[in-house]
Amino acid sequence: AAILQSAARLLKPGGRLVYATCSVLPQENEMIAQVFSEANADTFAALDVGQVLTDLKVEQAATLCSGGDSGQRYLRLWPHRHQTDGFFAAAWVRK
């Protein structure tokens, strides 16, 4: 959480901040992202990572994401489902 908050200070308006881990633990992933979003709602807008990936033409982007109101807020890879290590990513843009 401290590293994420520290990195956030370095962005100019319109800059994109990405928080990524190689963890499957919600305490290290969604919970950190949620706390950051709530603490920085006046300066950062959460992005739907599924939409970002779709815009980048990543095949089946929607199946790689979960969470948030849209169900596309976070990138979430699972070893048993995606044949990769566990992985998580959240993204924001500075207002």
N, C-alpha and C positions, 0 to 999 in steps of 0.2 A: 504494500500500500504506500509506503514511504517513497519507494523508487518511482512509482507511477505518479504520485503527487509532485515529486521533484521534477520529473521529465515534463510534466504539464506546463510548468512555468517557462519552458523554453520555446513554446509555440507562439507564432504570430497568428492573428485572425485568419481563419481559413485553413490553418494547419491541421493535419490529421495526426491523432495520437492513437497508437495501437498497443494494447496490452496483450501479451501472449505468454502462455506457459506450456510446458510439456507435462501437465498434471491432469488427472481426472477428478480431483477433489473439488467439490463445490466451494469449500472454504477458501481455496486458493484461486478460484475462478469467478463464478457468478457473484459470490458474496463480495469480493474485492471490487468487481465492476459496478455492482449496485451501490456500494458505499461511495465510490468515486463519483458516480453519476449524481447521487443525492447531494454530496458535499460541493459539487461544482456545477450545479444546474444553471447558474447564472452565466457561466463562461464556456461551458462545453455542452454540445448536443450529441447524444448517443446516435450512432449510425447502425442501421440494420446491416450486419456483415453479409447476410444472404443477398441483399440487393447490390452491395459493392461487388461481390463475387459474380453475380449475374451480369452486371455492367462490364466486368472484365472477361466475360464469355467463358467462365468456368462451368464445365458441364455438370449438370445436376446439382447446382449450388444449393438449392433448397434442401436437398437431402443431407447436406453437411452442416446444417445450422439448426439452432433451437433457441428457445427462450424469448423473453420480451413479449410485448403485446402482439406482435406480428408472427411470433414463432421463428423469426429469422434474425434475432438480435445478435447471437453469438455463433462463431464457428466452433463446432464441437466434434472432434474426431475420437472414435473409440477403437481400441485394438480389435475387439471381436466383430465390429461392424465394418471397419474401413481398412483392415489389414495394415495398420500403422500404429505407432505409439499413440498414447493418449495425448490430445492436443486441444488447446482452447485459445480463442482470440476474441477480443472486444475492441471496438473502435469508436472514437469520438472526433468531432471537428470543433475547433475553437471558434466561438461566435465572434 
